[in-house]
Amino acid sequence: MLDFENGPFSEAEKAALAWAQQLTLDAHAIDDALFERVKKHYDEGEIVEISAMAGLFNYFNRVNDALHMEPTKPGEGL
């Protein structure tokens, strides 16, 4: 697991990453403390956007994993 909490990120970025991580691991475990942490930096629309982006990347990763797709380098496969 990535240690973004000790990385070179702003508090807002760390909150968004914590939100996306918990959404990915177990969305039912998002608690009031995490929600309040995210709300300190983002409005409701932005939280929806962060959630949608995390969900979209989860979708891409799961589908790519299921299909055993390998990432390509820029310019490959054209």
N, CA, C and O atoms as a CHARMM CRD file, in Angstrom:
* protein
*
  312
    1    1 MET  N      0.84900  -1.17100   0.00000 PROA 1      0.00000
    2    1 MET  CA     0.00000   0.00000   0.00000 PROA 1      0.00000
    3    1 MET  C      0.90000   1.24100   0.00000 PROA 1      0.00000
    4    1 MET  O      1.94200   1.26300   0.65500 PROA 1      0.00000
    5    2 LEU  N      0.49400   2.24500  -0.72200 PROA 2      0.00000
    6    2 LEU  CA     1.27400   3.47100  -0.81200 PROA 2      0.00000
    7    2 LEU  C      1.18500   4.27700   0.48000 PROA 2      0.00000
    8    2 LEU  O      0.13400   4.33800   1.11600 PROA 2      0.00000
    9    3 ASP  N      2.29500   4.88900   0.85400 PROA 3      0.00000
   10    3 ASP  CA     2.33800   5.71000   2.06000 PROA 3      0.00000
   11    3 ASP  C      2.23700   7.18300   1.67600 PROA 3      0.00000
   12    3 ASP  O      3.17800   7.95200   1.87400 PROA 3      0.00000
   13    4 PHE  N      1.08400   7.56900   1.12600 PROA 4      0.00000
   14    4 PHE  CA     0.91400   8.94800   0.67600 PROA 4      0.00000
   15    4 PHE  C      0.85400   9.92300   1.83800 PROA 4      0.00000
   16    4 PHE  O      1.14700  11.10600   1.66000 PROA 4      0.00000
   17    5 GLU  N      0.48000   9.45500   3.03400 PROA 5      0.00000
   18    5 GLU  CA     0.36200  10.35500   4.19000 PROA 5      0.00000
   19    5 GLU  C      1.70700  10.99700   4.52200 PROA 5      0.00000
   20    5 GLU  O      1.74600  12.10200   5.06400 PROA 5      0.00000
   21    6 ASN  N      2.80100  10.32200   4.20600 PROA 6      0.00000
   22    6 ASN  CA     4.13500  10.86200   4.47500 PROA 6      0.00000
   23    6 ASN  C      4.81000  11.35400   3.20000 PROA 6      0.00000
   24    6 ASN  O      6.01000  11.63100   3.19500 PROA 6      0.00000
   25    7 GLY  N      4.05100  11.46100   2.13500 PROA 7      0.00000
   26    7 GLY  CA     4.58900  11.90300   0.85700 PROA 7      0.00000
   27    7 GLY  C      4.52800  13.41200   0.70100 PROA 7      0.00000
   28    7 GLY  O      4.08900  14.12700   1.60200 PROA 7      0.00000
   29    8 PRO  N      4.97100  13.88300  -0.45000 PROA 8      0.00000
   30    8 PRO  CA     5.05200  15.32600  -0.69900 PROA 8      0.00000
   31    8 PRO  C      3.73300  15.93000  -1.18400 PROA 8      0.00000
   32    8 PRO  O      3.70100  16.64400  -2.18600 PROA 8      0.00000
   33    9 PHE  N      2.66000  15.64200  -0.47400 PROA 9      0.00000
   34    9 PHE  CA     1.33400  16.10100  -0.87100 PROA 9      0.00000
   35    9 PHE  C      0.80400  17.12600   0.11700 PROA 9      0.00000
   36    9 PHE  O      1.17000  17.13000   1.29300 PROA 9      0.00000
   37   10 SER  N     -0.06600  17.99600  -0.38200 PROA 10     0.00000
   38   10 SER  CA    -0.73800  18.94800   0.50400 PROA 10     0.00000
   39   10 SER  C     -1.75000  18.19700   1.36400 PROA 10     0.00000
   40   10 SER  O     -2.07900  17.04300   1.08800 PROA 10     0.00000
   41   11 GLU  N     -2.23800  18.85800   2.40200 PROA 11     0.00000
   42   11 GLU  CA    -3.25500  18.22400   3.25100 PROA 11     0.00000
   43   11 GLU  C     -4.52200  17.91400   2.44700 PROA 11     0.00000
   44   11 GLU  O     -5.17200  16.89700   2.68500 PROA 11     0.00000
   45   12 ALA  N     -4.86700  18.77300   1.51300 PROA 12     0.00000
   46   12 ALA  CA    -6.04200  18.53100   0.66500 PROA 12     0.00000
   47   12 ALA  C     -5.82500  17.29100  -0.19400 PROA 12     0.00000
   48   12 ALA  O     -6.71900  16.45600  -0.32100 PROA 12     0.00000
   49   13 GLU  N     -4.64300  17.17300  -0.78100 PROA 13     0.00000
   50   13 GLU  CA    -4.34200  16.00000  -1.61500 PROA 13     0.00000
   51   13 GLU  C     -4.33400  14.72600  -0.78300 PROA 13     0.00000
   52   13 GLU  O     -4.83500  13.69300  -1.22800 PROA 13     0.00000
   53   14 LYS  N     -3.77600  14.78600   0.41000 PROA 14     0.00000
   54   14 LYS  CA    -3.76200  13.61600   1.29200 PROA 14     0.00000
   55   14 LYS  C     -5.18300  13.19800   1.65600 PROA 14     0.00000
   56   14 LYS  O     -5.48700  12.00600   1.70800 PROA 14     0.00000
   57   15 ALA  N     -6.04600  14.16800   1.90700 PROA 15     0.00000
   58   15 ALA  CA    -7.43700  13.85500   2.22800 PROA 15     0.00000
   59   15 ALA  C     -8.12100  13.18000   1.04300 PROA 15     0.00000
   60   15 ALA  O     -8.84400  12.20000   1.22000 PROA 15     0.00000
   61   16 ALA  N     -7.89700  13.69700  -0.16100 PROA 16     0.00000
   62   16 ALA  CA    -8.49900  13.09200  -1.35500 PROA 16     0.00000
   63   16 ALA  C     -7.97000  11.68600  -1.58200 PROA 16     0.00000
   64   16 ALA  O     -8.72900  10.78600  -1.93800 PROA 16     0.00000
   65   17 LEU  N     -6.67900  11.49300  -1.37900 PROA 17     0.00000
   66   17 LEU  CA    -6.09100  10.16100  -1.55300 PROA 17     0.00000
   67   17 LEU  C     -6.61700   9.18400  -0.50000 PROA 17     0.00000
   68   17 LEU  O     -6.88200   8.02300  -0.80900 PROA 17     0.00000
   69   18 ALA  N     -6.76800   9.65000   0.74100 PROA 18     0.00000
   70   18 ALA  CA    -7.33500   8.79600   1.79000 PROA 18     0.00000
   71   18 ALA  C     -8.76700   8.39800   1.43900 PROA 18     0.00000
   72   18 ALA  O     -9.16900   7.25000   1.63100 PROA 18     0.00000
   73   19 TRP  N     -9.53000   9.36100   0.92300 PROA 19     0.00000
   74   19 TRP  CA   -10.91100   9.09900   0.50400 PROA 19     0.00000
   75   19 TRP  C    -10.94300   8.05400  -0.61400 PROA 19     0.00000
   76   19 TRP  O    -11.69400   7.08100  -0.54700 PROA 19     0.00000
   77   20 ALA  N    -10.12000   8.27000  -1.63500 PROA 20     0.00000
   78   20 ALA  CA   -10.09100   7.34300  -2.77600 PROA 20     0.00000
   79   20 ALA  C     -9.63000   5.95500  -2.34200 PROA 20     0.00000
   80   20 ALA  O    -10.15200   4.94500  -2.81400 PROA 20     0.00000
   81   21 GLN  N     -8.65100   5.91100  -1.44200 PROA 21     0.00000
   82   21 GLN  CA    -8.17700   4.60800  -0.96400 PROA 21     0.00000
   83   21 GLN  C     -9.26400   3.85700  -0.22200 PROA 21     0.00000
   84   21 GLN  O     -9.48300   2.67200  -0.47200 PROA 21     0.00000
   85   22 GLN  N     -9.95500   4.54400   0.69900 PROA 22     0.00000
   86   22 GLN  CA   -11.00800   3.87600   1.45700 PROA 22     0.00000
   87   22 GLN  C    -12.18500   3.49700   0.56600 PROA 22     0.00000
   88   22 GLN  O    -12.79700   2.44600   0.75900 PROA 22     0.00000
   89   23 LEU  N    -12.50000   4.33200  -0.39100 PROA 23     0.00000
   90   23 LEU  CA   -13.54600   4.02300  -1.35800 PROA 23     0.00000
   91   23 LEU  C    -13.19600   2.74800  -2.11900 PROA 23     0.00000
   92   23 LEU  O    -14.06600   1.92200  -2.39600 PROA 23     0.00000
   93   24 THR  N    -11.92800   2.59600  -2.45200 PROA 24     0.00000
   94   24 THR  CA   -11.45900   1.43000  -3.18600 PROA 24     0.00000
   95   24 THR  C    -11.46800   0.16800  -2.31900 PROA 24     0.00000
   96   24 THR  O    -11.90600  -0.89300  -2.76300 PROA 24     0.00000
   97   25 LEU  N    -10.98500   0.28900  -1.09000 PROA 25     0.00000
   98   25 LEU  CA   -10.85000  -0.87900  -0.22100 PROA 25     0.00000
   99   25 LEU  C    -12.18000  -1.33900   0.36800 PROA 25     0.00000
  100   25 LEU  O    -12.47800  -2.53400   0.37700 PROA 25     0.00000
  101   26 ASP  N    -12.97500  -0.39600   0.85600 PROA 26     0.00000
  102   26 ASP  CA   -14.26200  -0.73100   1.47400 PROA 26     0.00000
  103   26 ASP  C    -15.06900   0.54900   1.66600 PROA 26     0.00000
  104   26 ASP  O    -14.94000   1.22700   2.68500 PROA 26     0.00000
  105   27 ALA  N    -15.88500   0.86500   0.69700 PROA 27     0.00000
  106   27 ALA  CA   -16.66500   2.10300   0.73500 PROA 27     0.00000
  107   27 ALA  C    -17.60400   2.15900   1.93500 PROA 27     0.00000
  108   27 ALA  O    -17.92800   3.24300   2.41800 PROA 27     0.00000
  109   28 HSD  N    -18.04300   0.99800   2.41800 PROA 28     0.00000
  110   28 HSD  CA   -18.94200   0.97000   3.57700 PROA 28     0.00000
  111   28 HSD  C    -18.22900   1.39600   4.85600 PROA 28     0.00000
  112   28 HSD  O    -18.87900   1.72600   5.84800 PROA 28     0.00000
  113   29 ALA  N    -16.90500   1.39200   4.83900 PROA 29     0.00000
  114   29 ALA  CA   -16.12900   1.74900   6.03000 PROA 29     0.00000
  115   29 ALA  C    -15.73300   3.22300   6.06300 PROA 29     0.00000
  116   29 ALA  O    -14.98900   3.64100   6.95000 PROA 29     0.00000
  117   30 ILE  N    -16.21900   4.01100   5.10900 PROA 30     0.00000
  118   30 ILE  CA   -15.95600   5.45400   5.16300 PROA 30     0.00000
  119   30 ILE  C    -16.72900   6.01000   6.35400 PROA 30     0.00000
  120   30 ILE  O    -17.95600   5.93200   6.41100 PROA 30     0.00000
  121   31 ASP  N    -15.98800   6.56700   7.29400 PROA 31     0.00000
  122   31 ASP  CA   -16.62200   7.04800   8.51800 PROA 31     0.00000
  123   31 ASP  C    -16.76000   8.57400   8.51500 PROA 31     0.00000
  124   31 ASP  O    -16.29800   9.25900   7.60300 PROA 31     0.00000
  125   32 ASP  N    -17.39900   9.06900   9.54500 PROA 32     0.00000
  126   32 ASP  CA   -17.62800  10.51200   9.65400 PROA 32     0.00000
  127   32 ASP  C    -16.32500  11.29700   9.71100 PROA 32     0.00000
  128   32 ASP  O    -16.24200  12.40100   9.17300 PROA 32     0.00000
  129   33 ALA  N    -15.30800  10.73700  10.35900 PROA 33     0.00000
  130   33 ALA  CA   -14.03100  11.44400  10.47900 PROA 33     0.00000
  131   33 ALA  C    -13.38900  11.65700   9.11500 PROA 33     0.00000
  132   33 ALA  O    -12.87400  12.73900   8.83100 PROA 33     0.00000
  133   34 LEU  N    -13.41700  10.63300   8.27400 PROA 34     0.00000
  134   34 LEU  CA   -12.85000  10.77600   6.93500 PROA 34     0.00000
  135   34 LEU  C    -13.68700  11.74200   6.10500 PROA 34     0.00000
  136   34 LEU  O    -13.13900  12.56100   5.36700 PROA 34     0.00000
  137   35 PHE  N    -14.99600  11.65300   6.22000 PROA 35     0.00000
  138   35 PHE  CA   -15.85500  12.56900   5.47700 PROA 35     0.00000
  139   35 PHE  C    -15.59200  14.01300   5.89800 PROA 35     0.00000
  140   35 PHE  O    -15.52900  14.90300   5.04900 PROA 35     0.00000
  141   36 GLU  N    -15.43800  14.25000   7.19300 PROA 36     0.00000
  142   36 GLU  CA   -15.15200  15.60700   7.68100 PROA 36     0.00000
  143   36 GLU  C    -13.78100  16.07800   7.20800 PROA 36     0.00000
  144   36 GLU  O    -13.59700  17.25000   6.87900 PROA 36     0.00000
  145   37 ARG  N    -12.82700  15.15900   7.17700 PROA 37     0.00000
  146   37 ARG  CA   -11.48600  15.51200   6.69200 PROA 37     0.00000
  147   37 ARG  C    -11.54400  15.98600   5.24200 PROA 37     0.00000
  148   37 ARG  O    -10.91400  16.98200   4.88500 PROA 37     0.00000
  149   38 VAL  N    -12.28900  15.28200   4.42000 PROA 38     0.00000
  150   38 VAL  CA   -12.39800  15.64100   3.00900 PROA 38     0.00000
  151   38 VAL  C    -13.18500  16.95300   2.85000 PROA 38     0.00000
  152   38 VAL  O    -12.84200  17.79300   2.01900 PROA 38     0.00000
  153   39 LYS  N    -14.23900  17.11300   3.65300 PROA 39     0.00000
  154   39 LYS  CA   -15.06300  18.32800   3.57100 PROA 39     0.00000
  155   39 LYS  C    -14.30800  19.59600   3.96200 PROA 39     0.00000
  156   39 LYS  O    -14.73100  20.69300   3.59900 PROA 39     0.00000
  157   40 LYS  N    -13.20500  19.47000   4.69100 PROA 40     0.00000
  158   40 LYS  CA   -12.39400  20.64000   5.04700 PROA 40     0.00000
  159   40 LYS  C    -11.77800  21.27500   3.80000 PROA 40     0.00000
  160   40 LYS  O    -11.48100  22.47000   3.78100 PROA 40     0.00000
  161   41 HSD  N    -11.59200  20.46400   2.76900 PROA 41     0.00000
  162   41 HSD  CA   -10.85700  20.91800   1.58900 PROA 41     0.00000
  163   41 HSD  C    -11.69500  20.98600   0.31600 PROA 41     0.00000
  164   41 HSD  O    -11.33900  21.69400  -0.62500 PROA 41     0.00000
  165   42 TYR  N    -12.81000  20.25100   0.28500 PROA 42     0.00000
  166   42 TYR  CA   -13.58200  20.12600  -0.94800 PROA 42     0.00000
  167   42 TYR  C    -15.06200  20.30700  -0.67000 PROA 42     0.00000
  168   42 TYR  O    -15.55700  19.93300   0.39400 PROA 42     0.00000
  169   43 ASP  N    -15.77000  20.89000  -1.64700 PROA 43     0.00000
  170   43 ASP  CA   -17.22300  21.00600  -1.50700 PROA 43     0.00000
  171   43 ASP  C    -17.86500  19.69900  -1.99000 PROA 43     0.00000
  172   43 ASP  O    -17.17600  18.79600  -2.46300 PROA 43     0.00000
  173   44 GLU  N    -19.18000  19.61600  -1.86400 PROA 44     0.00000
  174   44 GLU  CA   -19.87600  18.36300  -2.20100 PROA 44     0.00000
  175   44 GLU  C    -19.65300  17.94400  -3.65300 PROA 44     0.00000
  176   44 GLU  O    -19.44600  16.76300  -3.93200 PROA 44     0.00000
  177   45 GLY  N    -19.69200  18.90500  -4.57700 PROA 45     0.00000
  178   45 GLY  CA   -19.47300  18.58000  -5.98600 PROA 45     0.00000
  179   45 GLY  C    -18.08800  18.02300  -6.23400 PROA 45     0.00000
  180   45 GLY  O    -17.91700  17.08100  -7.00800 PROA 45     0.00000
  181   46 GLU  N    -17.10200  18.60300  -5.57600 PROA 46     0.00000
  182   46 GLU  CA   -15.73200  18.11800  -5.74000 PROA 46     0.00000
  183   46 GLU  C    -15.55600  16.72000  -5.14900 PROA 46     0.00000
  184   46 GLU  O    -14.81800  15.89900  -5.69500 PROA 46     0.00000
  185   47 ILE  N    -16.23600  16.45200  -4.03200 PROA 47     0.00000
  186   47 ILE  CA   -16.17100  15.11400  -3.43600 PROA 47     0.00000
  187   47 ILE  C    -16.81000  14.09200  -4.37600 PROA 47     0.00000
  188   47 ILE  O    -16.31700  12.97200  -4.51300 PROA 47     0.00000
  189   48 VAL  N    -17.89000  14.47800  -5.00900 PROA 48     0.00000
  190   48 VAL  CA   -18.50800  13.58700  -6.01000 PROA 48     0.00000
  191   48 VAL  C    -17.52300  13.33300  -7.14900 PROA 48     0.00000
  192   48 VAL  O    -17.39400  12.19600  -7.60400 PROA 48     0.00000
  193   49 GLU  N    -16.83000  14.36500  -7.61500 PROA 49     0.00000
  194   49 GLU  CA   -15.86500  14.20400  -8.69700 PROA 49     0.00000
  195   49 GLU  C    -14.70200  13.30300  -8.27900 PROA 49     0.00000
  196   49 GLU  O    -14.27700  12.44900  -9.05700 PROA 49     0.00000
  197   50 ILE  N    -14.18900  13.48000  -7.07600 PROA 50     0.00000
  198   50 ILE  CA   -13.10900  12.62200  -6.57700 PROA 50     0.00000
  199   50 ILE  C    -13.59200  11.17400  -6.51500 PROA 50     0.00000
  200   50 ILE  O    -12.87700  10.25600  -6.91600 PROA 50     0.00000
  201   51 SER  N    -14.80100  10.97900  -6.01400 PROA 51     0.00000
  202   51 SER  CA   -15.37500   9.63500  -5.90600 PROA 51     0.00000
  203   51 SER  C    -15.57500   9.00200  -7.27500 PROA 51     0.00000
  204   51 SER  O    -15.27000   7.82600  -7.47400 PROA 51     0.00000
  205   52 ALA  N    -16.08600   9.78400  -8.21600 PROA 52     0.00000
  206   52 ALA  CA   -16.31600   9.26500  -9.56700 PROA 52     0.00000
  207   52 ALA  C    -14.99800   8.89600 -10.23800 PROA 52     0.00000
  208   52 ALA  O    -14.91000   7.87300 -10.91600 PROA 52     0.00000
  209   53 MET  N    -13.98700   9.71800 -10.05400 PROA 53     0.00000
  210   53 MET  CA   -12.69100   9.42800 -10.66200 PROA 53     0.00000
  211   53 MET  C    -12.08100   8.16600 -10.05200 PROA 53     0.00000
  212   53 MET  O    -11.55000   7.32300 -10.77500 PROA 53     0.00000
  213   54 ALA  N    -12.15500   8.03300  -8.73900 PROA 54     0.00000
  214   54 ALA  CA   -11.64900   6.81900  -8.09000 PROA 54     0.00000
  215   54 ALA  C    -12.41400   5.59700  -8.60100 PROA 54     0.00000
  216   54 ALA  O    -11.81400   4.56200  -8.89100 PROA 54     0.00000
  217   55 GLY  N    -13.72400   5.71800  -8.71100 PROA 55     0.00000
  218   55 GLY  CA   -14.53400   4.61200  -9.21500 PROA 55     0.00000
  219   55 GLY  C    -14.20100   4.26500 -10.65000 PROA 55     0.00000
  220   55 GLY  O    -14.15200   3.08800 -11.00900 PROA 55     0.00000
  221   56 LEU  N    -13.97200   5.27000 -11.47200 PROA 56     0.00000
  222   56 LEU  CA   -13.63400   5.03500 -12.87100 PROA 56     0.00000
  223   56 LEU  C    -12.31200   4.29200 -12.99900 PROA 56     0.00000
  224   56 LEU  O    -12.20400   3.34100 -13.77300 PROA 56     0.00000
  225   57 PHE  N    -11.30600   4.72200 -12.24200 PROA 57     0.00000
  226   57 PHE  CA   -10.01800   4.04000 -12.30900 PROA 57     0.00000
  227   57 PHE  C    -10.09800   2.63400 -11.72100 PROA 57     0.00000
  228   57 PHE  O     -9.40600   1.73200 -12.19300 PROA 57     0.00000
  229   58 ASN  N    -10.92900   2.43100 -10.70100 PROA 58     0.00000
  230   58 ASN  CA   -11.15200   1.07700 -10.19100 PROA 58     0.00000
  231   58 ASN  C    -11.75800   0.19800 -11.27800 PROA 58     0.00000
  232   58 ASN  O    -11.35300  -0.95000 -11.46000 PROA 58     0.00000
  233   59 TYR  N    -12.72900   0.74500 -11.99400 PROA 59     0.00000
  234   59 TYR  CA   -13.35800   0.01400 -13.09500 PROA 59     0.00000
  235   59 TYR  C    -12.31900  -0.37900 -14.14200 PROA 59     0.00000
  236   59 TYR  O    -12.22600  -1.54600 -14.52400 PROA 59     0.00000
  237   60 PHE  N    -11.53600   0.60400 -14.60700 PROA 60     0.00000
  238   60 PHE  CA   -10.51900   0.31900 -15.62600 PROA 60     0.00000
  239   60 PHE  C     -9.56100  -0.76100 -15.15300 PROA 60     0.00000
  240   60 PHE  O     -9.25800  -1.69200 -15.89900 PROA 60     0.00000
  241   61 ASN  N     -9.08400  -0.64400 -13.92200 PROA 61     0.00000
  242   61 ASN  CA    -8.12500  -1.61900 -13.40800 PROA 61     0.00000
  243   61 ASN  C     -8.72800  -3.01100 -13.31500 PROA 61     0.00000
  244   61 ASN  O     -8.07500  -3.99200 -13.67100 PROA 61     0.00000
  245   62 ARG  N     -9.94300  -3.10800 -12.85000 PROA 62     0.00000
  246   62 ARG  CA   -10.56700  -4.42800 -12.69800 PROA 62     0.00000
  247   62 ARG  C    -10.84200  -5.07100 -14.05900 PROA 62     0.00000
  248   62 ARG  O    -10.59700  -6.26300 -14.24000 PROA 62     0.00000
  249   63 VAL  N    -11.33700  -4.30700 -14.99300 PROA 63     0.00000
  250   63 VAL  CA   -11.60000  -4.85000 -16.32900 PROA 63     0.00000
  251   63 VAL  C    -10.28800  -5.24900 -16.99900 PROA 63     0.00000
  252   63 VAL  O    -10.19500  -6.32900 -17.58100 PROA 63     0.00000
  253   64 ASN  N     -9.27700  -4.38900 -16.92200 PROA 64     0.00000
  254   64 ASN  CA    -7.98100  -4.72000 -17.51400 PROA 64     0.00000
  255   64 ASN  C     -7.37800  -5.95800 -16.86500 PROA 64     0.00000
  256   64 ASN  O     -6.80900  -6.80100 -17.55900 PROA 64     0.00000
  257   65 ASP  N     -7.49200  -6.08300 -15.55100 PROA 65     0.00000
  258   65 ASP  CA    -6.98500  -7.27100 -14.87200 PROA 65     0.00000
  259   65 ASP  C     -7.73800  -8.52200 -15.31900 PROA 65     0.00000
  260   65 ASP  O     -7.12200  -9.55500 -15.58300 PROA 65     0.00000
  261   66 ALA  N     -9.05700  -8.43600 -15.40500 PROA 66     0.00000
  262   66 ALA  CA    -9.85800  -9.59400 -15.80900 PROA 66     0.00000
  263   66 ALA  C     -9.52200 -10.05000 -17.22200 PROA 66     0.00000
  264   66 ALA  O     -9.54600 -11.24600 -17.51500 PROA 66     0.00000
  265   67 LEU  N     -9.21200  -9.10700 -18.09200 PROA 67     0.00000
  266   67 LEU  CA    -8.88700  -9.42800 -19.48000 PROA 67     0.00000
  267   67 LEU  C     -7.39000  -9.65500 -19.69500 PROA 67     0.00000
  268   67 LEU  O     -6.94500  -9.86700 -20.82300 PROA 67     0.00000
  269   68 HSD  N     -6.61600  -9.60900 -18.60800 PROA 68     0.00000
  270   68 HSD  CA    -5.15900  -9.80700 -18.66600 PROA 68     0.00000
  271   68 HSD  C     -4.49900  -8.85300 -19.64900 PROA 68     0.00000
  272   68 HSD  O     -3.60100  -9.23000 -20.40200 PROA 68     0.00000
  273   69 MET  N     -4.96000  -7.62000 -19.62700 PROA 69     0.00000
  274   69 MET  CA    -4.40000  -6.62300 -20.52500 PROA 69     0.00000
  275   69 MET  C     -3.14400  -6.02100 -19.89400 PROA 69     0.00000
  276   69 MET  O     -3.10200  -5.74600 -18.69500 PROA 69     0.00000
  277   70 GLU  N     -2.14000  -5.82700 -20.71800 PROA 70     0.00000
  278   70 GLU  CA    -0.89500  -5.22100 -20.26800 PROA 70     0.00000
  279   70 GLU  C     -0.85800  -3.77100 -20.74900 PROA 70     0.00000
  280   70 GLU  O     -1.28000  -3.46900 -21.86600 PROA 70     0.00000
  281   71 PRO  N     -0.35400  -2.88100 -19.90300 PROA 71     0.00000
  282   71 PRO  CA    -0.23900  -1.48500 -20.35200 PROA 71     0.00000
  283   71 PRO  C      0.71800  -1.36800 -21.53000 PROA 71     0.00000
  284   71 PRO  O      1.66800  -2.14200 -21.65100 PROA 71     0.00000
  285   72 THR  N      0.46500  -0.41800 -22.37300 PROA 72     0.00000
  286   72 THR  CA     1.35900  -0.17900 -23.51200 PROA 72     0.00000
  287   72 THR  C      2.11300   1.12100 -23.27900 PROA 72     0.00000
  288   72 THR  O      1.68100   1.98600 -22.51700 PROA 72     0.00000
  289   73 LYS  N      3.22900   1.23500 -23.94200 PROA 73     0.00000
  290   73 LYS  CA     4.01400   2.46200 -23.87100 PROA 73     0.00000
  291   73 LYS  C      3.46400   3.42000 -24.91400 PROA 73     0.00000
  292   73 LYS  O      2.89200   2.97800 -25.91000 PROA 73     0.00000
  293   74 PRO  N      3.62300   4.71600 -24.70900 PROA 74     0.00000
  294   74 PRO  CA     3.14700   5.67600 -25.69900 PROA 74     0.00000
  295   74 PRO  C      3.66600   5.33600 -27.09700 PROA 74     0.00000
  296   74 PRO  O      4.86300   5.11200 -27.27700 PROA 74     0.00000
  297   75 GLY  N      2.78100   5.29700 -28.07100 PROA 75     0.00000
  298   75 GLY  CA     3.15000   5.01000 -29.44700 PROA 75     0.00000
  299   75 GLY  C      3.09200   3.53900 -29.81600 PROA 75     0.00000
  300   75 GLY  O      3.14100   3.19700 -30.99800 PROA 75     0.00000
  301   76 GLU  N      2.98700   2.65300 -28.81300 PROA 76     0.00000
  302   76 GLU  CA     2.88600   1.22800 -29.12200 PROA 76     0.00000
  303   76 GLU  C      1.46800   0.88800 -29.57700 PROA 76     0.00000
  304   76 GLU  O      0.49500   1.50800 -29.14800 PROA 76     0.00000
  305   77 GLY  N      1.37900  -0.07400 -30.42300 PROA 77     0.00000
  306   77 GLY  CA     0.07700  -0.57800 -30.83900 PROA 77     0.00000
  307   77 GLY  C     -0.65500   0.29600 -31.83000 PROA 77     0.00000
  308   77 GLY  O     -1.84000   0.08700 -32.08700 PROA 77     0.00000
  309   78 LEU  N      0.03100   1.26800 -32.38700 PROA 78     0.00000
  310   78 LEU  CA    -0.62600   2.14300 -33.37000 PROA 78     0.00000
  311   78 LEU  C     -0.41200   1.61500 -34.75700 PROA 78     0.00000
  312   78 LEU  O     -0.88700   2.21000 -35.72400 PROA 78     0.00000
